[in-house]
Structures are given as C-alpha cells and as structure tokens.
Amino acid sequence: MTVSDTVAEIVSQETLRSRIEELGAQLAADYVGKVPVLVGILNGSIPFLADLARSCPIELEVDFLGLTRFGEGGRVDIAFDCASDLTDRHVVLVEDIVDTGLTLSSLRGMIEIRRPASLETVTLIDKSARRLVDVPLEYRGFEVGDEFLIGYGMDWENSYRNLPSLWSVMDFGAFVSDPGCLGRAALAGRQ
C-alpha cells in the first residue's frame, strides 16, 4: 500500500484483479445456459467492465449506456443509449460505484420499462453508508466508507481513470491544491 499525507492506495491492482475474477466466476455460474448483456455505465465502468467480461467464461454481450443529470433535483436521463434491444434479455448493469442509490434507482426504472427477462447490478464499489434509496446490488466488489476515490475508472476532473489501483484522498484541500500529488504517489516505484 502506498501512502502520502494527501492520498493513499486502498485497493491494489492485484487485489482488484483477484476480486474481479471472483465476480466473473460468480456471474458465469449464475448465468449458465444464458447469454447476459453486460451494460457498462459510462465512463467510470470501462476498466471494470473490460476486466469483468474477460473474467467471465461464458458467452455474453457487452454494451454501454451514458447518463446525464439535470438541475437541482438531479433528474437522470439517457445521453447515450444501448445499441442492443434489452427486451427479454438477461441484463447486468455494470457500475463503478454506487453511493446514494438515486442514480441506480432511476436507471433501473428506465431499463425495467424495456421488459428485460432479468435485471441485476454488479458494482465494483459499494458506498452503502451513503445510501438514501434502497437499490438491489446482486454483486459487489468492495464496500467502502465515505472517502473520495480515484483510479481504475474513477476520476478527478477526468484525470486518473487510467490508474490500475484505487486511491483514497486523505486531505481533500491539499489534493485540490496539488492534484499532481496523486500521479507522483501512484508512479513512485513504477519507473
């Protein structure tokens, strides 16, 4: 684990890989004889979805969905829709992180209207302590507290999604003053 006063690596690349392989095996066992559609929610889910799909030794399809939020109430709408028809399909929503549950609840409602055969969710990170709306999470990678996470798809102003591990911001003020500290900490020892 790499730590500085500002950021700390909380889930290593090796730990991520191991847990995602477990999730892939679990999905494969649960969907034997079916062809699920893994629907990645853009943009944060991309690394997780790619590794999850490779870890799932059954026939499956991959698609994507992009969401937008509007106004004070945070109304969720679809900005980029799936290419696949989800009617009568086994749909697995792939999220990078679920916290309040508000976005996932809206998304599930939008997908349920399409009458899938089944609808389940897999999330890499579950921030259940922040939950405002009870939403089903059939598969979860890690449960964490309220820390701000970056890396492995999660970003800071669209940067650092490419880090192969997950990092927690320990001192948000210091991080905002010097966001490059994460790059320096993450790359220490890798060069």
C-alpha positions, 0 to 999 in steps of 0.5 A: 500500500502506498501512502502520502499525507494527501492520498493513499492506495486502498485497493491494489491492482492485484487485489482488484484483479483477484476480486474481479475474477471472483465476480466473473466466476460468480456471474458465469455460474449464475448465468449458465445456459444464458447469454447476459448483456453486460451494460457498462455505465459510462465512463467510470465502468470501462476498466471494470467492465473490460476486466469483468467480461474477460473474467467471465467464461461464458458467452455474453454481450457487452454494451454501454449506456451514458447518463446525464443529470439535470438541475437541482433535483438531479433528474437522470436521463439517457445521453447515450443509449444501448445499441442492443434491444434489452427486451427479454434479455438477461441484463447486468448493469455494470457500475463503478460505484454506487453511493446514494442509490438515486442514480441506480434507482432511476436507471433501473426504472428506465431499463425495467420499462424495456421488459428485460427477462432479468435485471441485476447490478454488479458494482465494483464499489459499494458506498452503502453508508451513503445510501438514501434509496434502497437499490438491489446490488446482486454483486459487489466488489468492495464496500467502502466508507465515505472517502473520495476515490480515484483510479481504475475508472474513477476520476478527478476532473477526468484525470486518473481513470487510467490508474490500475489501483484505487486511491483514497484522498486523505486531505481533500484541500491539499489534493485540490491544491496539488492534484499532481500529488496523486500521479507522483504517489501512484508512479513512485516505484513504477519507473 
